[in-house]
Amino acid sequence: MTNAYQTATTPLAAALADRFAHVDHWVFDLDNTLYPARCNLFAQVDVRITDYIAQALGMEREAARLKQKEYYRLHGTSLRGMMIDHGMDPAPFLAYVHDIDVTPVAPSPLLADALKALPGRKVIFTNGSVRHAENVMARLGVADHFDGIFDIVAADYVPKPDPAPYATMIRNFGINPARAAMVEDLHRNLLPAAAAGMTTVWVRTDSEYSHPDPSAHIHPGDHVHHVIADVEAWLAEITAHLR
């Protein structure tokens, strides 16, 4: 029995694959990108960030929640704001907020097969930690198909979309941006990738964590080159042409 994603080559699949024929480096965000946003996995992290800030600053939870979102708007991550304003040690923070249950993410043999068939090197680029990425990748069953993880520690705790970690990631993995594609659910994080010369792919979701600017959810901008709804289905369609 053939799965819906394991289709024979079609003109549409061929045309889609041709659009990415130049790509030999694939850069994937992790949360709400590599797995469907409907898993709502990041909601667990979000709650734990609030709890950590409340405890660290001796705040009521409601006030800590407001501080968390303020830091996210100003600095890209709440962690960055806490480090700048309060000199917080990032290691215990990351260990606490990523101590979550990843079982809402279903294992995905289809995604694993598509990644295996996809030519080129694959890298995870996340504002989270290596530990969190490894837990999610293990749950999905895709860890063997990636060549590395560039996390917030490797970025010296400077989060996307600041251009600095993109430059470091490109250098560390020997990426030619003109031959690279970046896949993200937060389209603002694709701005530096497009500016560097990468082909960009926005995973459009209904998750509140994926589009903090509701108007931009509809009109993301010229820095978004391709829009998809699901990474698994998109990659399966591309690699169907290669089988």
N, C-alpha and C positions, 0 to 999 in steps of 0.2 A: 504494500500500500504506500503510495507516494504522499508525503506531507505537502501541505499547500505551498510552503516556501521552497520545496525541492522540485521546482518546475523545470521543464526543458527550456532551452534557450529560445527566447522570443525576440522579435525586433526591438521591443521596449527594453528588455534586459541588455541586449547588445548595445543599444544607444546609451543606456545608463553606464554600463561598464566602460564604454569609450570615453565618457566624460572624465573618468578617473584613471585612464590608461597611463598617464604620465606619473602617477603617484607611486613612490617607492618608500615613503615613510608615512605612517598613519598615527596620528596623535588623538587619543580618546580621553575625554573627561570621564569621570567615574560615576558619581551620584546622579541619578535621573537621566543618565545617558547610556551607560553600558547595560543597565537594567531599566525596566519601565518605571516611570514616575508613579504609576498607580500602586507600586509596592509601598510607597510612603515611608521608605526607610529613613530618610533624612529627618522626618518628624521626631524620631527618637533622639537623634543627635541634637536637634534644636532644643528639646526639653532639657537635655543634660547640660547644654551650654548655659541656659538660664539658671539652672540649679547651681552650677559651678560659680557663676558670677555672683549670685546671691550670697553664697557662702564666703567667697573670697572678699567681697566688699561689705559684708555684714548688712545686706539690704533685704527688704521685703521682696518677695518673688516678683510682684508686679513692677516694682521699680527696677529690679534687675533685668526684667524683660525689656523694658524701655531702653535701658542702657545697652543691652545686647543689640537691639535693632539700630540704635544710634551709631554704635561702633561699626556695624555691618555697612551702613550707608556711607559713613565717613572713610572707612579704612579697607573695605572689601571683605574683612572677616572680623568677628568679635574678638578673636584672639589677638589680632594686630592692635586693636584699640586698647586692650588690656595691657599689652606689652608696652605700648607707648605711654599711656597715662599712669600705669600702676607698676611698671617693671615686673610684670608677672612672668614666672618661669613657664615656658610653653610646654615642657615635657609632661608634667602632671596633668595639665589641662587637656592635652591631646589624648593621653591615656584614658582619662575619665570620660570625655565626651564621645569617644569612639568605642567604648565598652558597651556594645549594643547587640541585640538579637538580629542576625542577618537572615533568619529563616523566612521572613516574608518574601525574600528574593528566591524565585524558583530556579533550580538548576536548568541550564539551557544547552542541551546538546546541539541544537540548531545553530546557536551563536558560536559555539566551539567549532563546529564544522565549517561555518562561514569564515571565521578568523583563520583557521588552518589553511583554507583554500585561497585566502586573500594574499596576493603577492606583496612582498615588501616587509619591512620591519614595523612593529607596532609598539607604541609607548603609551602608558597611562600618565596623564598630566592632571594632578588633582590638588585642590586646596586642602585636602585632608592629609592623613598620614599614610605611610607605607603599610603599617599594621592594618588600618581600615581597608585600604585597597586590597591587600592580600586576603583578608577575610571575605570580602565581597567576591573577588575573583575566584577564590576556592569554592565558594557557594555556587557560583555560576558554572564552574567547571572549565574556566578559560585560562587559568594561570599559565599553562604551558605554551600559550600562543602569543605571549607578550615578551618583548625583549628588555623591558625595564619599566620602572615607575619613577616619575619625577614628582615628589610630594612637597608639602609646605616646608619641610625641614631643608630639603635640597634647595628650595627657593629662598633660603635664609629668612623664612617666615613672612616674605613679601608675597601677598596673594595675587592671583589673577583678579582684575585685568591689568595690573601694573605691567608695563612692557619689560621690566628688568628680568623676571623669571623666564619669560619666553626666550629672551636672548641667551640666558644661561642654559635652558633646556635644549635649544637648538645647537649650541656649542657642545654640550656634554654628549649628545647623541649623534653628532656629526650629520645633522639634518640640512639638506638643501631645501629651503622654504619653497622654491619654485617647483619642487617635486614632492611636496608634502601636502597632506590634507589634515585639517583639525575638525573634530566632531564634538559638539558641546550643546548642552541644553540652555545655557545662559548666553544669549547672543552677544551681550556686551563683552563677554570673554573672548569673542571671535575678532574683535576690533584689532588688537595687536597682531593676531595671526594673519589677518588679511593685509595689514600694513607691512608685515614682513615678507609677504608674497605667497602665503599659503592659500590653498583652496579651502574654503570654509563650508561646514555643514552644520546647520542648526537643527537640533531635535526639538521640535515645537511640542510642548506639553501643556496640560492644564494645571500643573502643580504651581502653587504659590511660590515655591522656592526657585522655579525656573524662569519666572518673569516678574520681577519686582516692579517693573514699570509697565502697567497694563496697556498703555497706548503703543509702546514699542513692541508688544506681543503681536500686534497686527501689522505694523510697518517697521521691521527691524532695521532696515538701512542697507546701503549698497555693500557693506562689509560682509553680508550674508550672501553666499553664492548659491547655496542649495538648501532647501528646507525639506525635512523628512519627519515622519511621525514615530518611527520605530527603528532602532538600529539593527535589530535582529533581522527584520523583514528586508530592510534596505541592503544589508550586506549579503543576505541570501540571494536577493535578486541580482546583485552584481556578480557574485561568484557562480551563479547558475550559468552565466555566459562562459565561464572559464572551464566548466566541467566537460 
